[in-house]
């Protein structure tokens, strides 16, 4: 039996093959290609863009209130038997990061409890994650690994878009 080269699951039936490797489905194949492109982005390009973002203005408020980095807020909302929770990383200054965490905490406290059983379980979890995030926030003089990862993924995404665009433009679709 074959194993997916991206997620390592066993492939029982079907799957996708590319470049001598087997994948579960199109999603795993696309993720593998994306990861390969992201890993090939030169370090100096990533470093330059990370430091430009880290020392630049906040993309949320536009002000220079401190060093910009990745701040993650956590939410939960429930209604009877349906509960949805999420974590949203975003690049911002500390002030905007604090506002996002506080907003997500209030949102979760108001809307999180109304589902059985997951609302009762996930609301305290997400609120606690926000509170821990608030208490452990610090302004670092160096960018975080999360910021570097997001920048690397962004550059890889742009590279793939440009590659697909140039590929489509080079195709002759005349009939």
Secondary structure as the mmCIF struct_conf table of DSSP 4:
data_model
#
loop_
_struct_conf.conf_type_id
_struct_conf.id
_struct_conf.beg_label_comp_id
_struct_conf.beg_label_asym_id
_struct_conf.beg_label_seq_id
_struct_conf.end_label_comp_id
_struct_conf.end_label_asym_id
_struct_conf.end_label_seq_id
STRN STRN1 UNK A 2 UNK A 3
TURN_TY1_P TURN_TY1_P1 UNK A 5 UNK A 7
STRN STRN2 UNK A 10 UNK A 11
BEND BEND1 UNK A 13 UNK A 13
STRN STRN3 UNK A 16 UNK A 18
TURN_TY1_P TURN_TY1_P2 UNK A 19 UNK A 20
STRN STRN4 UNK A 21 UNK A 23
BEND BEND2 UNK A 24 UNK A 25
HELX_RH_AL_P HELX_RH_AL_P1 UNK A 26 UNK A 39
TURN_TY1_P TURN_TY1_P3 UNK A 40 UNK A 40
BEND BEND3 UNK A 41 UNK A 41
HELX_RH_AL_P HELX_RH_AL_P2 UNK A 43 UNK A 55
BEND BEND4 UNK A 56 UNK A 56
TURN_TY1_P TURN_TY1_P4 UNK A 59 UNK A 61
BEND BEND5 UNK A 63 UNK A 63
BEND BEND6 UNK A 66 UNK A 66
STRN STRN5 UNK A 69 UNK A 79
STRN STRN6 UNK A 80 UNK A 80
TURN_TY1_P TURN_TY1_P5 UNK A 81 UNK A 81
STRN STRN7 UNK A 82 UNK A 92
HELX_RH_AL_P HELX_RH_AL_P3 UNK A 94 UNK A 111
BEND BEND7 UNK A 112 UNK A 112
TURN_TY1_P TURN_TY1_P6 UNK A 113 UNK A 114
STRN STRN8 UNK A 115 UNK A 115
TURN_TY1_P TURN_TY1_P7 UNK A 116 UNK A 117
HELX_RH_AL_P HELX_RH_AL_P4 UNK A 118 UNK A 135
TURN_TY1_P TURN_TY1_P8 UNK A 136 UNK A 136
BEND BEND8 UNK A 141 UNK A 142
HELX_RH_AL_P HELX_RH_AL_P5 UNK A 145 UNK A 170
BEND BEND9 UNK A 171 UNK A 171
#
